[in-house]
Amino acid sequence: MEIIFRPMAYENNMNPVNRTMGYVRSLEADSVSVTANPSPGSPLSMVAERLNLDRARIHKAAVKSNRHSKIAVLENMSPRIFLLPKTAGNRDASGLIDDFLESVKESGSEVINFTHYGLIKREVPEAEVGSVFQRFAQRGADSGIKVIVWDVDARHLQAFRWLHKRHFSTASQ
């Protein structure tokens, strides 16, 4: 599994409606993974706006995903959408990533535009992001994923690169 970091730049004082201009679809991606947060200005609202997706359907699926803490897969959209329930940011996300990898494998997705952590309000949630990298390093080869194009908040790009190196170099030893 190759991970390509794609820095996303946002200004702190930017109007949430104008943030939609910050998202650009990865043309190689057959799927988009995004946090199930349908609030205005969220990455999900940016993705839905830019890809001209059915907002009512997205909102309904996001609410269900969060209510049941389960991944929602919207198969008959182009690209396919994986909605991951919101997290607190300070916990291990291994179980959620395991479910995500199983969903990806079942759907046959190979190139994922992973928008999680593309907009970080405070500091990088290192425990959570570290657990994501750890699972990708451990289980990525059998997931069917060839490439993850990961949208990362440009202010925190170095932290993501460091966490990636830390977890992937450990997995290869």
N, CA, C and O of each residue as an XYZ file, in Angstrom:
692
protein
N       0.849     -1.177      0.000
C       0.000      0.000      0.000
C       0.895      1.242      0.000
O       1.752      1.416      0.866
N       0.671      2.080     -0.982
C       1.395      3.347     -1.048
C       0.498      4.444     -0.483
O      -0.696      4.499     -0.777
N       1.089      5.316      0.331
C       0.349      6.460      0.873
C       0.980      7.726      0.321
O       2.174      7.970      0.490
N       0.159      8.523     -0.339
C       0.600      9.805     -0.887
C      -0.091     10.895     -0.081
O      -1.319     10.973     -0.057
N       0.699     11.734      0.577
C       0.125     12.839      1.341
C      -0.133     14.012      0.415
O       0.736     14.417     -0.357
N      -1.330     14.547      0.502
C      -1.710     15.698     -0.308
C      -2.106     16.816      0.653
O      -3.169     16.760      1.271
N      -1.244     17.842      0.780
C      -1.537     18.919      1.728
C      -2.751     19.750      1.315
O      -2.898     20.128      0.153
N      -3.606     20.022      2.282
C      -4.784     20.861      2.080
C      -4.575     22.127      2.902
O      -4.251     22.053      4.088
N      -4.758     23.279      2.282
C      -4.534     24.551      2.970
C      -5.854     25.255      3.228
O      -6.670     25.428      2.322
N      -6.048     25.650      4.450
C      -7.234     26.403      4.855
C      -6.775     27.567      5.713
O      -5.775     27.471      6.424
N      -7.490     28.635      5.643
C      -7.222     29.764      6.526
C      -8.167     29.660      7.707
O      -9.341     29.326      7.547
N      -7.644     29.951      8.908
C      -8.447     29.814     10.116
C      -9.721     30.647     10.080
O     -10.756     30.212     10.585
N      -9.662     31.816      9.502
C     -10.823     32.708      9.512
C     -11.701     32.542      8.268
O     -12.581     33.367      8.018
N     -11.471     31.496      7.498
C     -12.228     31.278      6.276
C     -13.677     30.908      6.609
O     -13.932     30.094      7.496
N     -14.599     31.504      5.899
C     -16.018     31.195      6.028
C     -16.220     29.717      5.673
O     -15.690     29.256      4.663
N     -16.990     28.955      6.497
C     -17.186     27.527      6.200
C     -17.690     27.248      4.792
O     -17.325     26.231      4.201
N     -18.506     28.111      4.251
C     -19.023     27.897      2.902
C     -17.897     27.989      1.876
O     -17.897     27.247      0.894
N     -16.940     28.889      2.089
C     -15.834     29.057      1.149
C     -14.799     27.938      1.239
O     -13.972     27.786      0.340
N     -14.839     27.157      2.315
C     -13.885     26.049      2.445
C     -14.086     24.995      1.372
O     -13.167     24.227      1.088
N     -15.268     24.942      0.768
C     -15.501     23.924     -0.265
C     -14.503     24.066     -1.396
O     -14.243     23.107     -2.123
N     -13.948     25.243     -1.548
C     -12.974     25.453     -2.615
C     -11.665     24.728     -2.312
O     -10.854     24.527     -3.216
N     -11.441     24.326     -1.041
C     -10.197     23.671     -0.656
C     -10.118     22.213     -1.058
O      -9.023     21.653     -1.111
N     -11.245     21.582     -1.344
C     -11.223     20.166     -1.686
C     -11.142     19.991     -3.196
O     -11.905     20.596     -3.949
N     -10.218     19.165     -3.619
C     -10.085     18.804     -5.027
C     -10.050     17.286     -5.087
O      -9.250     16.644     -4.407
N     -10.921     16.723     -5.903
C     -10.987     15.272     -6.015
C      -9.706     14.716     -6.603
O      -9.143     15.274     -7.545
N      -9.259     13.618     -6.041
C      -8.144     12.877     -6.612
C      -8.710     12.067     -7.769
O      -9.486     11.137     -7.551
N      -8.336     12.403     -8.977
C      -8.932     11.783    -10.160
C      -8.656     10.287    -10.268
O      -9.414      9.560    -10.911
N      -7.586      9.827     -9.651
C      -7.250      8.412     -9.702
C      -8.123      7.585     -8.768
O      -8.248      6.373     -8.944
N      -8.726      8.233     -7.777
C      -9.451      7.520     -6.723
C     -10.780      6.962     -7.216
O     -11.547      7.645     -7.895
N     -11.035      5.702     -6.859
C     -12.336      5.110     -7.146
C     -13.278      5.260     -5.963
O     -14.474      4.990     -6.077
N     -12.731      5.700     -4.808
C     -13.523      5.866     -3.590
C     -13.004      7.050     -2.784
O     -11.836      7.430     -2.877
N     -13.912      7.626     -1.985
C     -13.557      8.704     -1.070
C     -13.979      8.275      0.322
O     -15.114      7.847      0.531
N     -13.067      8.389      1.268
C     -13.373      8.099      2.661
C     -13.402      9.428      3.405
O     -12.476     10.232      3.301
N     -14.485      9.650      4.162
C     -14.666     10.939      4.815
C     -15.405     10.736      6.137
O     -16.213      9.817      6.269
N     -15.126     11.589      7.101
C     -15.802     11.523      8.393
C     -17.270     11.898      8.228
O     -17.604     12.837      7.506
N     -18.133     11.164      8.895
C     -19.589     11.366      8.794
C     -20.017     12.584      9.614
O     -20.737     12.457     10.604
N     -19.571     13.745      9.195
C     -19.934     15.005      9.841
C     -20.544     15.904      8.770
O     -19.817     16.518      7.990
N     -21.886     15.988      8.726
C     -22.532     16.749      7.652
C     -22.649     18.255      7.918
O     -23.342     18.954      7.178
N     -21.990     18.757      8.949
C     -22.086     20.189      9.263
C     -21.512     21.043      8.141
O     -20.597     20.611      7.439
N     -22.041     22.252      7.964
C     -21.487     23.168      6.947
C     -19.996     23.429      7.215
O     -19.591     23.678      8.350
N     -19.203     23.368      6.160
C     -17.769     23.613      6.281
C     -16.955     22.390      6.634
O     -15.726     22.449      6.623
N     -17.612     21.270      6.951
C     -16.889     20.042      7.282
C     -16.342     19.424      5.997
O     -16.820     19.735      4.906
N     -15.338     18.547      6.122
C     -14.853     17.863      4.916
C     -15.966     17.130      4.158
O     -15.948     17.099      2.927
N     -16.929     16.542      4.867
C     -18.026     15.858      4.181
C     -18.848     16.832      3.351
O     -19.219     16.521      2.219
N     -19.133     17.992      3.894
C     -19.908     18.966      3.111
C     -19.101     19.463      1.918
O     -19.660     19.732      0.855
N     -17.781     19.587      2.092
C     -16.917     19.992      0.976
C     -16.934     18.949     -0.138
O     -17.065     19.283     -1.315
N     -16.798     17.679      0.252
C     -16.786     16.594     -0.725
C     -18.131     16.537     -1.447
O     -18.176     16.443     -2.673
N     -19.224     16.593     -0.688
C     -20.565     16.518     -1.291
C     -20.793     17.667     -2.266
O     -21.364     17.474     -3.339
N     -20.351     18.846     -1.895
C     -20.532     20.024     -2.756
C     -19.713     19.899     -4.044
O     -20.232     20.095     -5.143
N     -18.438     19.574     -3.894
C     -17.548     19.511     -5.055
C     -17.885     18.380     -6.014
O     -17.690     18.501     -7.223
N     -18.398     17.266     -5.461
C     -18.721     16.119     -6.309
C     -20.189     16.096     -6.708
O     -20.651     15.177     -7.384
N     -20.910     17.120     -6.280
C     -22.327     17.253     -6.617
C     -23.125     16.004     -6.219
O     -23.881     15.448     -7.016
N     -22.933     15.583     -4.964
C     -23.597     14.391     -4.452
C     -24.944     14.753     -3.842
O     -25.190     15.908     -3.495
N     -25.794     13.776     -3.718
C     -27.124     13.940     -3.137
C     -26.973     14.265     -1.647
O     -26.716     13.377     -0.833
N     -27.135     15.546     -1.301
C     -26.904     16.000      0.068
C     -27.851     15.354      1.080
O     -27.435     15.031      2.193
N     -29.113     15.162      0.709
C     -30.077     14.561      1.633
C     -29.666     13.124      1.960
O     -29.731     12.696      3.113
N     -29.245     12.393      0.940
C     -28.816     11.004      1.150
C     -27.540     10.944      1.989
O     -27.408     10.106      2.881
N     -26.611     11.838      1.691
C     -25.358     11.898      2.450
C     -25.654     12.215      3.922
O     -25.120     11.567      4.822
N     -26.502     13.206      4.154
C     -26.842     13.612      5.527
C     -27.475     12.452      6.292
O     -27.095     12.173      7.429
N     -28.432     11.784      5.674
C     -29.124     10.660      6.315
C     -28.133      9.542      6.654
O     -28.175      8.991      7.754
N     -27.253      9.209      5.727
C     -26.265      8.156      5.953
C     -25.276      8.554      7.047
O     -24.872      7.715      7.851
N     -24.881      9.837      7.082
C     -23.945     10.314      8.103
C     -24.570     10.222      9.498
O     -23.915      9.797     10.450
N     -25.811     10.613      9.608
C     -26.501     10.545     10.904
C     -26.567      9.091     11.385
O     -26.300      8.809     12.553
N     -26.921      8.177     10.488
C     -26.990      6.759     10.856
C     -25.615      6.214     11.226
O     -25.482      5.463     12.192
N     -24.599      6.587     10.465
C     -23.243      6.133     10.740
C     -22.807      6.534     12.149
O     -22.240      5.728     12.887
N     -23.076      7.775     12.508
C     -22.697      8.252     13.843
C     -23.554      7.635     14.938
O     -23.043      7.273     15.998
N     -24.839      7.516     14.692
C     -25.752      6.957     15.700
C     -25.360      5.535     16.069
O     -25.407      5.157     17.240
N     -24.971      4.744     15.070
C     -24.660      3.335     15.305
C     -23.155      3.054     15.393
O     -22.744      1.910     15.588
N     -22.335      4.107     15.249
C     -20.869      3.968     15.258
C     -20.402      2.894     14.272
O     -19.549      2.063     14.583
N     -20.987      2.941     13.081
C     -20.652      1.995     12.020
C     -20.307      2.742     10.741
O     -20.751      3.870     10.526
N     -19.520      2.105      9.907
C     -19.165      2.686      8.613
C     -20.339      2.535      7.661
O     -20.972      1.481      7.594
N     -20.618      3.600      6.928
C     -21.643      3.550      5.877
C     -20.917      3.579      4.537
O     -20.028      4.401      4.315
N     -21.310      2.670      3.648
C     -20.716      2.618      2.312
C     -21.814      2.959      1.317
O     -22.816      2.251      1.219
N     -21.623      4.043      0.582
C     -22.579      4.471     -0.432
C     -22.049      3.988     -1.779
O     -21.275      4.673     -2.449
N     -22.484      2.802     -2.150
C     -21.961      2.087     -3.316
C     -22.342      2.705     -4.648
O     -21.499      2.806     -5.540
N     -23.580      3.116     -4.804
C     -24.014      3.532     -6.138
C     -23.820      5.024     -6.382
O     -24.577      5.644     -7.129
N     -22.811      5.589     -5.752
C     -22.388      6.959     -6.042
C     -21.055      6.870     -6.754
O     -20.321      5.894     -6.604
N     -20.755      7.878     -7.516
C     -19.468      7.900     -8.198
C     -18.737      9.184     -7.822
O     -19.177     10.283     -8.159
N     -17.631      9.035     -7.130
C     -16.990      7.825     -6.645
C     -17.756      7.227     -5.460
O     -18.627      7.875     -4.882
N     -17.419      5.988     -5.110
C     -17.999      5.324     -3.938
C     -17.590      6.136     -2.698
O     -16.475      6.655     -2.628
N     -18.494      6.239     -1.735
C     -18.235      7.020     -0.530
C     -18.233      6.103      0.690
O     -19.168      5.330      0.900
N     -17.179      6.196      1.485
C     -17.109      5.529      2.785
C     -17.266      6.612      3.846
O     -16.452      7.532      3.919
N     -18.305      6.509      4.663
C     -18.506      7.438      5.771
C     -18.070      6.750      7.055
O     -18.617      5.714      7.431
N     -17.082      7.332      7.725
C     -16.608      6.792      8.992
C     -17.175      7.634     10.123
O     -17.144      8.862     10.045
N     -17.694      7.001     11.178
C     -18.285      7.779     12.275
C     -17.265      8.709     12.920
O     -16.063      8.444     12.936
N     -17.793      9.811     13.452
C     -16.938     10.777     14.128
C     -16.274     10.127     15.337
O     -16.848      9.251     15.984
N     -15.060     10.572     15.626
C     -14.327     10.082     16.800
C     -13.967     11.262     17.680
O     -14.092     12.418     17.275
N     -13.521     10.960     18.886
C     -13.111     12.014     19.816
C     -11.704     12.508     19.511
O     -11.315     13.587     19.956
N     -10.937     11.722     18.752
C      -9.588     12.133     18.377
C      -8.517     11.741     19.360
O      -7.331     11.907     19.075
N      -8.899     11.222     20.516
C      -7.893     10.921     21.532
C      -7.832      9.441     21.890
O      -7.267      9.072     22.919
N      -8.406      8.605     21.054
C      -8.446      7.165     21.350
C      -7.825      6.364     20.218
O      -7.519      6.887     19.146
N      -7.655      5.104     20.488
C      -7.175      4.163     19.486
C      -8.289      3.939     18.464
O      -9.422      3.641     18.843
N      -7.987      4.075     17.196
C      -8.988      3.904     16.142
C      -8.817      2.582     15.397
O      -9.333      2.424     14.290
N      -8.099      1.637     15.994
C      -7.802      0.369     15.318
C      -9.046     -0.380     14.882
O      -9.109     -0.867     13.753
N     -10.036     -0.481     15.758
C     -11.258     -1.202     15.417
C     -11.976     -0.573     14.244
O     -12.463     -1.274     13.356
N     -12.043      0.739     14.238
C     -12.692      1.458     13.147
C     -11.937      1.248     11.830
O     -12.552      1.064     10.780
N     -10.618      1.277     11.891
C      -9.811      1.076     10.684
C      -9.917     -0.373     10.208
O      -9.922     -0.629      9.004
N     -10.001     -1.315     11.137
C     -10.220     -2.711     10.731
C     -11.522     -2.835      9.955
O     -11.562     -3.479      8.907
N     -12.598     -2.214     10.468
C     -13.890     -2.234      9.772
C     -13.785     -1.556      8.409
O     -14.355     -2.031      7.427
N     -13.055     -0.447      8.355
C     -12.858      0.270      7.092
C     -12.137     -0.621      6.080
O     -12.551     -0.707      4.924
N     -11.072     -1.279      6.507
C     -10.301     -2.133      5.598
C     -11.147     -3.307      5.095
O     -11.020     -3.708      3.938
N     -11.998     -3.853      5.947
C     -12.900     -4.925      5.509
C     -13.903     -4.405      4.485
O     -14.176     -5.073      3.488
N     -14.454     -3.216      4.729
C     -15.410     -2.612      3.791
C     -14.750     -2.334      2.446
O     -15.344     -2.559      1.391
N     -13.528     -1.846      2.496
C     -12.786     -1.563      1.263
C     -12.547     -2.854      0.481
O     -12.725     -2.902     -0.736
N     -12.144     -3.892      1.200
C     -11.865     -5.172      0.548
C     -13.134     -5.728     -0.112
O     -13.091     -6.202     -1.248
N     -14.255     -5.666      0.603
C     -15.527     -6.167      0.060
C     -15.974     -5.391     -1.174
O     -16.581     -5.956     -2.085
N     -15.675     -4.106     -1.199
C     -16.125     -3.275     -2.322
C     -15.182     -3.334     -3.518
O     -15.562     -2.962     -4.628
N     -13.963     -3.797     -3.297
C     -12.997     -3.878     -4.388
C     -12.303     -2.556     -4.698
O     -11.717     -2.400     -5.769
N     -12.365     -1.609     -3.773
C     -11.691     -0.319     -3.989
C     -10.176     -0.509     -3.979
O      -9.641     -1.282     -3.184
N      -9.499      0.200     -4.865
C      -8.046      0.090     -4.951
C      -7.330      1.408     -4.682
O      -6.219      1.418     -4.151
N      -7.968      2.524     -5.050
C      -7.354      3.841     -4.840
C      -8.353      4.680     -4.053
O      -9.459      4.954     -4.519
N      -7.945      5.083     -2.851
C      -8.846      5.776     -1.934
C      -8.361      7.204     -1.719
O      -7.181      7.439     -1.457
N      -9.277      8.144     -1.831
C      -9.015      9.523     -1.415
C      -9.459      9.581      0.051
O     -10.655      9.605      0.343
N      -8.501      9.603      0.956
C      -8.723      9.531      2.402
C      -8.678     10.955      2.943
O      -7.597     11.527      3.087
N      -9.834     11.529      3.243
C      -9.899     12.953      3.598
C      -9.793     13.214      5.095
O      -9.838     14.369      5.520
N      -9.655     12.171      5.897
C      -9.610     12.333      7.352
C      -8.360     13.111      7.771
O      -7.264     12.853      7.275
N      -8.534     14.044      8.669
C      -7.471     14.905      9.191
C      -7.002     15.929      8.161
O      -5.909     16.481      8.285
N      -7.814     16.179      7.162
C      -7.500     17.217      6.184
C      -7.721     18.606      6.753
O      -7.187     19.588      6.239
N      -8.498     18.683      7.802
C      -8.773     19.956      8.475
C      -8.723     19.680      9.970
O      -9.625     19.051     10.522
N      -7.676     20.148     10.617
C      -7.480     19.913     12.050
C      -7.613     21.241     12.786
O      -6.916     22.208     12.477
N      -8.511     21.274     13.756
C      -8.769     22.526     14.477
C      -7.690     22.854     15.495
O      -7.397     24.026     15.733
N      -7.106     21.849     16.088
C      -6.101     22.102     17.133
C      -4.801     21.413     16.762
O      -4.169     21.752     15.761
N      -4.407     20.442     17.574
C      -3.172     19.697     17.342
C      -3.490     18.347     16.702
O      -4.633     17.890     16.722
N      -2.478     17.730     16.144
C      -2.640     16.408     15.548
C      -2.991     15.418     16.661
O      -2.264     15.327     17.651
N      -4.085     14.681     16.518
C      -4.426     13.658     17.516
C      -3.513     12.442     17.327
O      -3.888     11.463     16.682
N      -2.310     12.523     17.901
C      -1.264     11.537     17.610
C      -1.640     10.103     17.942
O      -1.297      9.192     17.188
N      -2.336      9.880     19.047
C      -2.714      8.507     19.407
C      -3.637      7.916     18.345
O      -3.458      6.773     17.925
N      -4.612      8.689     17.920
C      -5.564      8.194     16.930
C      -4.898      8.014     15.569
O      -5.040      6.963     14.945
N      -4.183      9.017     15.113
C      -3.524      8.933     13.801
C      -2.479      7.821     13.814
O      -2.336      7.089     12.835
N      -1.753      7.694     14.919
C      -0.772      6.613     15.039
C      -1.421      5.244     14.918
O      -0.867      4.346     14.285
N      -2.602      5.079     15.526
C      -3.297      3.789     15.436
C      -3.782      3.527     14.010
O      -3.844      2.374     13.583
N      -4.124      4.577     13.275
C      -4.513      4.425     11.870
C      -3.315      3.929     11.060
O      -3.432      2.972     10.296
N      -2.171      4.579     11.228
C      -0.972      4.150     10.511
C      -0.571      2.727     10.895
O      -0.159      1.938     10.045
N      -0.696      2.412     12.173
C      -0.321      1.078     12.629
C      -1.170      0.013     11.934
O      -0.644     -1.010     11.496
N      -2.468      0.246     11.831
C      -3.342     -0.718     11.168
C      -3.066     -0.786      9.669
O      -3.059     -1.870      9.086
N      -2.841      0.360      9.048
C      -2.501      0.356      7.623
C      -1.212     -0.438      7.390
O      -1.112     -1.195      6.425
N      -0.239     -0.263      8.268
C       1.033     -0.976      8.128
C       0.849     -2.474      8.338
O       1.459     -3.278      7.632
N       0.014     -2.857      9.305
C      -0.175     -4.275      9.622
C      -1.085     -4.991      8.638
O      -0.818     -6.136      8.271
N      -2.157     -4.336      8.204
C      -3.192     -5.026      7.430
C      -3.361     -4.511      6.006
O      -4.170     -5.042      5.245
N      -2.610     -3.491      5.649
C      -2.795     -2.853      4.350
C      -2.554     -3.755      3.157
O      -3.233     -3.634      2.137
N      -1.603     -4.652      3.275
C      -1.252     -5.511      2.137
C      -2.393     -6.434      1.735
O      -2.548     -6.731      0.550
N      -3.195     -6.896      2.692
C      -4.285     -7.811      2.350
C      -5.626     -7.092      2.170
O      -6.668     -7.741      2.080
N      -5.604     -5.767      2.117
C      -6.848     -4.995      1.986
C      -7.285     -4.801      0.534
O      -8.446     -4.492      0.265
N      -6.355     -4.984     -0.394
C      -6.648     -4.714     -1.800
C      -6.370     -3.268     -2.186
O      -6.451     -2.911     -3.361
N      -6.046     -2.441     -1.209
C      -5.747     -1.033     -1.493
C      -4.354     -0.938     -2.103
O      -3.380     -1.452     -1.553
N      -4.285     -0.275     -3.243
C      -2.987     -0.034     -3.867
C      -2.430      1.316     -3.438
O      -1.247      1.437     -3.121
N      -3.302      2.342     -3.431
C      -2.847      3.697     -3.122
C      -3.887      4.395     -2.248
O      -5.092      4.286     -2.476
N      -3.390      5.112     -1.246
C      -4.224      6.032     -0.476
C      -3.699      7.433     -0.758
O      -2.537      7.737     -0.489
N      -4.559      8.274     -1.298
C      -4.240      9.690     -1.473
C      -4.845     10.372     -0.252
O      -6.059     10.558     -0.167
N      -3.985     10.738      0.686
C      -4.424     11.211      1.997
C      -4.338     12.725      2.067
O      -3.252     13.302      2.028
N      -5.510     13.366      2.172
C      -5.573     14.816      2.331
C      -5.211     15.166      3.770
O      -5.903     14.770      4.708
N      -4.126     15.906      3.934
C      -3.609     16.245      5.253
C      -3.582     17.761      5.394
O      -3.198     18.477      4.469
N      -3.989     18.231      6.546
C      -3.910     19.653      6.859
C      -2.460     20.095      6.671
O      -1.561     19.572      7.329
N      -2.229     21.057      5.774
C      -0.872     21.487      5.414
C      -0.054     21.933      6.616
O       1.169     21.794      6.623
N      -0.720     22.468      7.630
C      -0.006     22.922      8.829
C       0.611     21.769      9.599
O       1.509     21.981     10.413
N       0.142     20.547      9.355
C       0.587     19.391     10.130
C       1.221     18.301      9.269
O       1.338     17.156      9.705
N       1.624     18.643      8.075
C       2.177     17.671      7.140
C       3.393     16.942      7.711
O       3.503     15.724      7.570
N       4.297     17.664      8.348
C       5.516     17.044      8.900
C       5.174     16.032      9.984
O       5.801     14.975     10.061
N       4.195     16.338     10.819
C       3.795     15.400     11.873
C       3.263     14.107     11.263
O       3.553     13.023     11.769
N       2.492     14.206     10.186
C       1.969     13.016      9.528
C       3.089     12.206      8.900
O       3.088     10.977      8.981
N       4.026     12.872      8.286
C       5.160     12.155      7.683
C       5.967     11.420      8.750
O       6.411     10.292      8.537
N       6.153     12.068      9.895
C       6.902     11.455     10.979
C       6.159     10.221     11.510
O       6.766      9.169     11.711
N       4.842     10.353     11.736
C       4.052      9.221     12.226
C       4.054      8.072     11.205
O       4.148      6.902     11.579
N       3.950      8.412      9.935
C       3.986      7.394      8.879
C       5.309      6.640      8.919
O       5.330      5.409      8.915
N       6.387      7.365      8.956
C       7.710      6.747      8.971
C       7.875      5.858     10.206
O       8.404      4.750     10.121
N       7.422      6.352     11.332
C       7.546      5.600     12.588
C       6.798      4.264     12.521
O       7.338      3.231     12.917
N       5.582      4.284     12.030
C       4.777      3.060     12.024
C       5.113      2.130     10.865
O       5.051      0.911     11.029
N       5.458      2.653      9.726
C       5.756      1.786      8.601
C       7.166      1.207      8.683
O       7.394      0.099      8.198
N       8.108      1.918      9.276
C       9.444      1.337      9.422
C       9.421      0.236     10.476
O      10.158     -0.742     10.355
N       8.588      0.375     11.509
C       8.447     -0.661     12.538
C       7.804     -1.908     11.956
O       8.199     -3.023     12.298
N       6.817     -1.735     11.080
C       6.109     -2.875     10.494
C       6.993     -3.694      9.556
O       6.795     -4.900      9.410
N       7.959     -3.049      8.928
C       8.792     -3.759      7.962
C       9.955     -4.496      8.611
O      10.676     -5.234      7.939
N      10.142     -4.301      9.916
C      11.282     -4.969     10.603
C      10.914     -6.336     11.079
O      11.743     -7.028     11.670
